[in-house]
Amino acid sequence: GVNHVLMTLWNIDDAVTKEFMVDFYTRLIRQKNVRLAFRQAQLKLKEKYPDVFYWGAFKLVSAF
């Protein structure tokens, strides 16, 4: 089992997904906090792509 699953609710452009994932994992490595890294990466993506279609598809599901 895993403690966290990062997923999308619908298909997202590959370039946007790459941008999100690079930002997310960079933050995660630095901060060691999954939820914070996810939220900050999502907010950064929202600044660049205000349409919920791009940033709203990413979901973090945690076991705790």
N, C-alpha and C positions, 0 to 999 in steps of 0.2 A: 504494500500500500504506500501511498504518498500522502503528504500533508496538504499539498496545494495542487490545483489543476488550473492552468491558464488556458482559456479557450475563447473562441469567437462564436457568436450566435448566428452569424451569416458570413458569406464570403466577402473578404476585404481585399482590395488591391495589394498585390505582392510588395510593391515599394512602400506602401503605408505600413503594412505589417512588419516589414524589415525595420523601418524607422522606429516603430513602437518597441519591437523586441530588443534592438540594440540599446535603446534608451533604458528600457526596463532592466535588462541584465547588467548594464553598466552601473545603474543605481543600486541594484541588489548586491553586487559585489562590494560596492563602497559602504553601503548602509547596513547590510545584513538584516534587513527588515522587508519581508515580502510584500506586506500590505502597503507600506509606505512607498516602496519603489513602484508598485503597481499604480497607486493613486497619482503619484507625481508624474509618471510616464503618461498616464491617461490625460492628465490636465495639460501637459505640454503638447500632446497631440491635438487636444481640443483647441488650443490657441492657434495652431496652424491650420486645422481643419474643423471649423466651428460646427459643421453639419454632424449631427449625432450618428449618422450612418457610418462615419469613420471611427470615431472614438468610443461610441456606445456599444459596439459589437464585442469588445474585449471584456471578458468576465474572469474574475478570480474566485474560485471555489475552494474554501478551506475546510479541513477536517475538524478544526477547532475554532 
